[in-house]
Amino acid sequence: MSTFLSAFAGLVERLADLLQPLFHASSAAAAIVLFTALVRLLVHPLSRAAARGQRARAQLQPKIAELRKKHGKNPEKLNQAVLELHAEERVSPLSGCLPSLLQMPAFFLLYHLFSSTTIGGESNGLLAHTLLAAPLGGRWTDALGDGGPFGAAGLVYLGLFTLVAVVATFTYRRTKRMSAANPVPAGDGTQVPGLGAVTKVMPFFSYFTLVTVAVVPLAAALYVVTSATWSAVERAVLYR
């Protein structure tokens, strides 16, 4: 793990060196944004597949309604019939989760990198990098203790929180509009046990990003914010 982390740290440093003429002291932060964009480009084919899967699932709703009429008094049999329908039509009810799951290793790698004071037995030089006045290895609580919410570092977090709130509100409103345009019949949650409950709270998931940004190192928070913004734009294009 130490060798892998050292190699990743070297990659971030090289990207920062390339971006230094443009972003100066914030070059490492720009390198993280660029790294995030590269990760999202790698999983973009899966995002496109997830969009196709959602459209296919929407087309299955009439057949699911028929199954509900047929097996409405037997929830167990109804669940099994819906699962079989998805298998027959080669539609995965969980395909939309894959892009998010495949990004998690990159997030945890950044989290670990900017939470470690040493890498490979040497001092972690990346911790000296900043985004404007906020250290990439620092957290919101550090900013609050150094100048308060409106101090130099606190304003960086205020900007990130504002961006997350805007993106989350855009995503929430768009998800609600899509749900209204393609309503799921009452009682449907049979695609996968528990999926119906997840669908109800899904519009609020974007706001959870605010909590993540507040508690993780700033470098990891940048990854989360960049990825969330990318997701909002990508879904607006793919699901239009």
Steps between C-alpha positions, in 0.01 A plus 500: 500500500785738585660447159169557323433814704847631416437443130167681523660790689758524223222515239325784684829689536579463129154624405544792740835586340336504156220729623720726712548770232122543482390447861815584698457413870169323430652271235458186716131584548466540124678164457236335723220653292671372184548155656130492589405591144719216368333252737156618388600463135605140569162412653299702247421192285341342809302819560369480145408136556323598823297760307398237247410270788275762659315551173462122465365473856248774424379300200446197725251682724188387305612136529574547870151647546356185342704282733373703795143434399574132461703448820386796710394280790828309504789748549761223501386365165472854365861576592616181332298570186641854470856374546440240229361769271815708543712193426300418186528855371870515604438809708690535826307691770829598664698606191474866601709432810810379314646841401485620862645178640795502259593854607530411867860366481621832354328692781648282774843523338489880513363488854785278617764698309403833655447350846855360518786711634757262350508295179758227450686616809532857374308816584185547293582810298149519357368621835680830441281572199190717531182605325534876535548533879372156604746207541406195293560277801285712729135466592215744557553480876859617445373796301253586776783499752715721278301813429147363531246439222581833334877474531719444195475119519138512615399691188641220284268254674212746476554506124501118485186476714325750274597306187383172655168658605440634148584164338293308756197725448529466123523120534211487749266703280593305189449164674159611625401608149612166357307313770187700423538438127559127550308407814550158654165340587415493870632195675779448253828428663523152366791533265728420789395475866544842657553683171172687531610663826834596344318660207297721735804646674724512192416865416655600834827308453678796338463703820698238692803628309497803731578272795780327311663829403491612863672195651760377248836658402458785254666297221238225536228765526615643166465156346146467636391848387650460153344156459158621620509792255604266218216262590241779492610613153540144371156390617340813353648404162448122513149503651356794305 
